[in-house]
Amino acid sequence: MALRLGKEGTATLSVSVSASGTVTDATVVSSSGDDELDQAAVQWVKAHWKYKPAIRNGEPAAGTVQANVPLHIEKRARLSATAAPLH
């Protein structure tokens, strides 16, 4: 597993968000350079992220955003991911 090898990187994902703010899908737009890290980013985002949904005509609406997902190792080989949505 990439995490045990000490690899780090940043993947850019396209994230589909439902009208309730849950992530319904995530795909790699720009690779971190490592397939395992890319897949870890996708899995992390799907399992842990929630968004405030877009508003269209005064109602919550589904949408898609792009986000940079930097992955790095913390103590005990724990995966950590943060994001900065792209504008």
C-alpha positions in Angstrom: 0.0 0.0 0.0 1.3 3.5 -0.9 0.8 4.8 2.6 3.2 2.3 4.0 5.8 3.3 1.5 5.7 6.9 2.7 4.4 8.3 -0.6 2.7 11.7 -0.6 1.0 13.8 -3.3 -1.9 15.9 -4.4 -4.7 14.7 -6.7 -7.3 17.0 -8.2 -10.8 15.4 -8.2 -14.1 16.2 -9.8 -16.6 15.8 -7.0 -20.3 15.3 -7.6 -22.5 16.6 -4.8 -26.2 15.8 -4.3 -28.8 18.4 -3.3 -28.4 17.2 0.3 -24.7 17.9 0.2 -23.4 14.3 0.2 -20.7 13.2 -2.2 -22.2 10.9 -4.8 -19.1 10.4 -7.0 -15.5 11.5 -7.3 -13.1 11.0 -10.2 -9.5 11.9 -10.7 -9.0 15.0 -13.0 -5.3 15.4 -12.3 -3.2 12.5 -10.9 -0.9 12.8 -7.8 1.5 10.6 -9.9 0.6 7.4 -8.0 -2.5 5.3 -8.7 -2.8 4.1 -5.1 -2.8 7.7 -3.8 -5.3 8.7 -6.4 -7.7 5.9 -5.3 -7.1 6.7 -1.7 -8.1 10.3 -2.4 -11.3 9.2 -4.2 -12.3 6.8 -1.3 -11.5 9.4 1.4 -13.6 12.1 -0.3 -16.6 9.7 -0.8 -16.4 8.5 2.8 -15.6 11.7 4.7 -16.6 14.9 2.9 -19.9 16.7 2.9 -20.7 20.0 1.2 -23.2 22.8 1.5 -25.2 22.2 -1.7 -25.5 24.7 -4.5 -28.7 26.8 -4.5 -30.6 27.3 -7.8 -33.9 29.2 -7.9 -33.9 29.2 -4.1 -33.6 25.5 -3.8 -30.7 23.1 -3.0 -29.4 21.5 -6.2 -26.9 18.9 -7.1 -23.6 20.1 -8.7 -20.0 19.3 -9.4 -16.9 20.9 -8.0 -13.2 20.4 -8.4 -11.0 20.1 -5.4 -7.3 19.6 -4.7 -6.8 16.7 -2.3 -3.3 16.7 -0.7 -2.5 13.3 0.9 0.1 12.9 3.5 1.1 10.5 6.2 0.5 11.1 9.9 1.6 9.1 12.8 0.8 5.3 12.6 0.4 5.4 8.8 -2.9 7.3 9.1 -4.2 8.9 5.9 -5.0 12.6 6.1 -6.6 14.6 3.4 -7.5 18.3 3.1 -8.9 20.2 0.2 -9.0 23.6 -1.3 -11.9 23.8 -3.8 -10.9 25.2 -7.1 -12.7 28.3 -8.4 
